Amino acid sequence: MYQFDSRVVLTLDAGGTNFVFGAVRGNKFVTEPISMPSNADNLEKCLMTMVEGFTRVKKQLSEKPVAISFAFPGPADYPNGIIGGYLPNFPSFRDGVALGAFLESRFGIPVYINNDADLYAYGEALAGVLPEVNEKLRRKGSEKQYRNLLGYTFGTGFGFGFVADNKLHIGDNSCVETFCLRHKKMPGVIVEEGVSARAIKRVYAELSGDTRPDLDPYMISQIARGQLEGDRDAALKAFAEMGEIAGDAMATAVTMIDGLIVIGGNITRSNDLIMPALLREMRSQIETLGGDKLDRVQMKVYDLDDETEFDRFARGDQRKIKVFGSDDEVVYDPEKRVGVITSKLGASMAISLGAYAFALAKLDGEA
C-alpha cells in the first residue's frame, strides 16, 4: 500500500540524543538522512533544530512535501500534536508543547505525530509482515487472510500498537499500552520491568552476581551462546525469563484483539534465545475451579519464522462438509490460529513507513 504513491512526506526519527531527518516517497527514502543533536534539555534549541532539519531535507527535494509525519515519545495528545508530561529523554517538553501547531505554522503543511510503537505496527500492517504473510498464504493455496496486527517492540521499553482493517487504533486518550500490565512473577510491578534491556541485565546480574555496568543485552547474548566468557546458564535464563514474561502479556493482548503478532526492536537479534520460552508461555494452559484445563490462548499459536510451522499454519485443518439436504459441499476449517513473526523491515524502517502511510491516509480521509 502506497508503494507507488508519488507524494513526499518529511519524517523524523526522534531520539533523545539525536534527530535523524528524512523524506519518503512510495515507501522509500528519497533523500540522504540528516542527523543533528536533539538538544532535548533546551526547548528553544530543540524546536529550532527541528525547523533546521526539516528545512535542509526540504531543500534536497524537487517537489513540495505534502505533510510532516513522525513518532515522538509520550505522554502526549497525539491527535492534537501536543507533547507533555514525564518524558525522561525530553525534559524540556514536560510542561506541554504544541509541537504540531508549531511545525504547521513554520512549514504550512499538515503535521502528524504519533507514538513510535503505533507507527511501527502501522508500517508492518501496511507494508511489512501482514501483507507478506497474506501473500505467502495465497501462494500456498490457503484462503485464510489476516486483517489485524499486534506490533511489539523489544528494546529500552516494551512498546505496543495495533491495527485492525488497515486502521491504526490509538484509543480515546492516545493511550493504548501494554507496558503497564502486571509482571507475571511480580504482580505489583509493571511488565516492562521484565521485558526490556534493563530486565535482561537485572536478571543476569541477580543470577550470576556479575554487576559490571558495561554489560548490555548483546554481550549477555554472546555469553549465552558461549562466544564470550561469563555465566552461560544465567545468561540463558535471563533471556528465557524475558520470553516468559513477554509471552504472558502477549497472551492477554491477543486474546482480546485476535490478530497476528510481529516483534521488532534491537533485542530481536536474540530472538532465538527468547522465542522458545515466549511460545511455550503462549501455548500454556490454565484451569477452571473445577479442574478443567483450557489453552491460555484460544487460538493455536504458530511460529511463522519456522517454515515447517508456517506450512502447518497455512494448511490449517481444512475439510469438506456436506450441505444438509443436498449433494453440495463446502470447505470448512475449524482451526482458529494466530502466528508470531519477527519484523523483516526492522523497527526503524517500519516506523518511517508507518509515519508515511499515516500521513497519506489522513490526507485521503482514510485514517
N, C-alpha and C positions, 0 to 999 in steps of 0.2 A: 504494500500500500504506500502510495506517494513516491515510489522509486522512479517514476517517470515524470514527476511534477517539476516544472521549471522554476517555481518560486524559490526565493532565497530567504532564509531565516538566520539571524545572528544568534549565536549561542555562547554560553559561558559555563566553564567548569569552575565552580566557586569553592575553592579550598581556603581554609583559614590562613594558610601561608602564601599561596599563590592563586592568581586568577589566570585561567587559560581561555582566551577568546578565539572564536572561530565562526565559520559560516557554512551552512548546509543547504544543498540543493539536490533533490532527487535521492535522498538518503546517503549522500556522500559529502564529505568536507570539500569545499572548493577554494579555500584559502589556506595559507600556512598558518599554523597556530601562533598566537601571540601570548607570551607568558609575562606577567607582571606581578610584583609583590602586592598582596591584597591590602596591606595596611589596615588590618581588621580592628586594631585598637584605636583608630582615629577616624571618626565618621566622615569628616570632610575629605580627608585624603583617600579614604576607601571609595567614596562616591565619585570623586574626580578621576580615580583610577579606572572605574567602570566606564566613565564617559570617554576617557582617552583610549581605552582598549577597544570599545565598540567603534569609535571613530576611525581608528587605524585599520580595523578589519574592513569597515565600510569603504575606505579609500582603495582597497585592493579589488573591489567588485566592479564589474562592468554594468551591473543593473542595480536598481534600488531594492533593498531588502523590504519584505512585506511585514516583518514583525521581529521582535526580540523575544526569545524564549529560553528559559534556563531553570536549573534547580538551585535552591538556596536553603540553607538549614533553617529549621523552625525552632520554636513555635512561631506560627505565622497565620495571618488571614490571607491565604493564598489567592482566593478569587478576587480580592481587592488589592493584592500586591503589597500588603503591609507586613513587615517583619518586626517582631518584637517579643521580648521575654528573655528567659535564661538561655543564652547562646554562648557556650564556652569558647568557641572559636571566633566569635564575632561580638566581643564585649561592648563595642560602641553602638550596637543595634538594640540593646536591652530595653531602652525606654520607648521603642516603637519608631519605625522609619517607613514612610510611604514610598517605598522603593520603586514600585511600578509606576506611580504617578510622576515621580521624579524623572525616570528614564523616558517616559512618554513625552514629557514636556521638552526634553532635550532633543529627542530624535524624531518626534512627530509620527511615530508608528505604534501599533499596539504592542504592549509588553505583557508577557505571560510568565508567571513564576509558580513553581510547584516544588514539592518535596522530591528529593533525589530518588527515593525508593519507588514513589509513584510513577515518575517518568521512566525509571528502569523497567518497571512492569509494563508500562505502555509501549515502550520501544520493543520489548520482547514479544508483546502480543501482536503488534502490527508488522514488525519487520524482523523478528527473530525466531525463537523456538516454536511459537504457536503455529504460524503458517508453515514452518518447516516440518513439524510433526504431522500436521494435517495432510501435507503433500506426500509425505512418506507413507502415511496410512493409505492414501489413494493408490499409490504405486503398488502397494502390497494387496490391493483388492478389497480393503476394508471400507465399509460405508460409515464407520464411526468417525465423527468430526467433533472437534472441541472448540468452544466459544469463550470459555472462561480461563483466566490465568492468574495464579498467585505468584508474585515475584518476591524473592527474598535476597537480601544482600548480607553476606558474611564479611565482617571487617572490624572497624572500630566499634561498630554497634550492630544491631540486629534489625535491619530495615525491612519494611514490608509495604507492598502495594498490590492492588488487584484490579483487573479489567474484566468486564462482562460485556459480551456482544460488541466488542470494539470501543467500548466507552470506559474511560477511567473513572473510578469511583473514589472520591475523596471525602465523602460524608458531608454532613451539615456543618461541621466545625473544622474542616481540614484536619481531621484527627483520626484517620484510620491507621491504627498502630497495633503491633503485637509485642513490641519490646517490653511493655509493662505487664504482660501476662505473668502468672506465677511461675517461678522456677520449680521444676518438678521435685527436686530434692530439698529445696529450701522455700517452702510455700510463702514465707513472709518477705521474699526477695524477688526482684524483677527477673524475668527470664534472660534479659540481656547480659546479666552477670554470669550466665552460663553459656552464652552464645556470642562470643566476641573475642577479639585478640587478647584482651586482658584476662578473659576466662581461661584460655589455654595456658597463659603464663602463670596465672594464680594456681591452677590445679597442678601443673608440673612442679612448681615450687613447693607446694604442700606435700606432694608425694615423694619428691626427690631430695628436698632440703636445699636445692640449688636456687639461690635467690639473686643470682647475678642480674644487675639491672639491664645489661645489654642483650639478654636473651629475648628473642622475638619468636613469633609462631613459625616463621620459616626455619630458623635454627632448630627449634624443637621438632619440626617435621624431619629435619635431617638426622637428628638423634633417633627419632622413631624408626627411620629407615636404616640405621646403622652406618650412616655416612659421616656422622660427627660424634665425638666422644661425649658420653653422658648417660643418664639413666634411661635406657631404652624402654623398659617396662612402664615407667612413669610417663614418658612421652606418648606412648601408645594409648595409655589410659586417659591422658588429658584430651586427646582428640576424640576418643570414643565417648567420653562424658559429654563433650560438646555435641556430638551427634545425637546422643540420647536426649539431651535437653532440647535441642532444636526439633527433633522428631516429635517430642511430646507437644510442643507449641504448634507445629505444623499439623498434627493430627486434629487438634482443636479447630484450627482455621479451615482446613479442607473439609471438615465435617459440615461446616456452616456454608461454605461458598461453593464447594464441589467443582473443582477445575484442575487443570494441570499445574504443577509446581515447577518453577525454574529458580535455580540458585546461582548467584553470581557474587563477585567480590574477591578481594585478594586471597582470602583463606581457602577459596575453592581450588587453589593449586594443591591443596592437601585433601581433596575430596576422597581419595582412595582410603585415607585414614579415618574419615568422618562418616562416609555413607553407610558402611555396614551397620553401625550402631543406630544411625538415623532411620534406616529402613526397618531394622528389627523393632524399633520402638513404634513406628507407624503401623507395623504388622502385628503388634502385640494384641493381647485380649484383655477385656475387663469382664466383670461379673455382675449379675443381679444379686439382690439379697437372698434369692432362692438358690443361688449357686450355679445358675445357667451362665455359660460363657458366651460372650459376644466379641466380634472383632472390634478393636478400638476405632478403626476407620471402616465404615460400612461398605466402602468400595475396595476392590483388590488393588494393592499398591505395587506398581512396577517401576523398576529402574530402567529408564529409557536410554541411558548411556550404554547399556548392555544389549548388544544386538540380539542375543538369544531371547532375552526378556522382551525386547521390542517386538520380535516376531510373535510371541505369545500374546502380547498386548494387542497387536493388530488382528490376530486370529480370533481372540475372544472365545466365545462359546456358541458360535453360530449353528443354528439348526433350522430345519423346516418344520412347520406345524400346519396341519390342515385347517381350513376354514370350515366351521361347523355347517353341515348341511350341503356341502359342495365338494368337488374334487380339487378346488383351488388350494394352493399352498402359499404361505408367507414365510419370509425369513425372520427368525426370532433369535436375539442374542441377549440372554438374561444376565450376562456377567456385567455388573457395574464395576468400572475400573477407572483409575487415575494413574498418572505417571509423574515421576520426579526426574528432572533432567538438569544438567549443568549448562549455563549460558555459553553459547559459542561466539556471541558478539563481544562478550566482556562487558562489565558493568558500565564503564565509562562511555563506550560506544552506544550501548543500549539507552543510556540516559540522554545522550545527544540526539539519537533518533526519536526517542520519546518526546523530547522538547520540540523537535521539528514537526513531528506529526500532530502534537497537541496544538501548536500554533495554527497549522493549516486547518485542522478540524474546527477550531474556534472561528477562524475566518470564514469557513464554509457553513457555519451554523450546525455542525455535527457533533460538537462536544459540549 
